[in-house]
Amino acid sequence: MTRIRGAIGRVVLLVGSLALWEAAVRALHVPSFILPSPSQIGLALYQGAVSGIYLQHSWITLVETLLGFVLGSAVAFLLGTALASSRRVEYFLYPFIVMFQNMPKVALAPLIIIWFGLGLGSKVVSAALIAFFPLLVNTIAGLRSADEDRVDLMRSLGATPMQIFWMLRLPSALPFLMAGLEVAMVFSLVGAIVAEFVGSEAGLGMLIQSRNFSMDVAGEFAVLFLLAILGLALNAVVVLVRRRVLFWDPSQKQASSGPSVMKGSTP
């Protein structure tokens, strides 16, 4: 019952915000090329949906995002495991990783386009680069969060380093890993869009650029709305997986109980 009330409250808040937006635009006579009304954006969404153009470009961006997410997450997990397992490896490699992360990916995007072309490869690489660092940091922190007394106990029982990793360190790191994956998924979508801005033959980022050149601001807002929905859906998938994987974690039980838990808590 509490979840239903929460869902209804979200819908009411959304509808009220859109109604206030519509009323403000109409009352102040704001030109559509500056800020279109929700009704104009809705019309642009309908026209794009009927023509099928949104579905085509959304699918391309979704594929780029998922492939970049998988690539960036895999590299981040493997490298993070190596850094967490060896202080020497961390000493030599981690400064270079931080230096590379500090380079703005918008500045690197033109080079990525030159190296990998206008096709799928450049978008996947760009998405992977942005999704890489959050999971790397969480992997290192998670693998080092295991209780050292338990590690010593397993060693005294004759456990190998690989057994300690799979039976103790990795389960202890799962909350950190899932949090990192949740951030990496959102960042991978941002990375794909950045690459599409710089140079692309298809995708929602390219569609935003074309709408911007034609001064179709309502259409541009419509694509931004689609991006927001796509990001929300991808985040929901990761959250669902996190709840399935971390069913034993007390924090997930509190999160699944929703507002009823927050009701008795203090801010």
Secondary structure, DSSP 8 states (H G I E B T S, - for coil): -HHHHHHHHHHHHHHHHHHHHHHHHHHHT--TTTS--HHHHHHHHHHHHHHTHHHHHHHHHHHHHHHHHHHHHHHHHHHHHHHHH-HHHHHHHHHHHHHHHHS-HHHHHHHHHHHH-SSHHHHHHHHHHHHHHHHHHHHHHHHT-S-HHHHHHHHHTT--HHHHIIIIIHHHHHHHHHHHHHHHHHHHHHHHHHHHHHS-SSSHHHHHHHHHHTT-HHHHHHHHHHHHHHHHHHHHHHHHHHHHHTTT-HHHHHHHHTHHHHHTS--
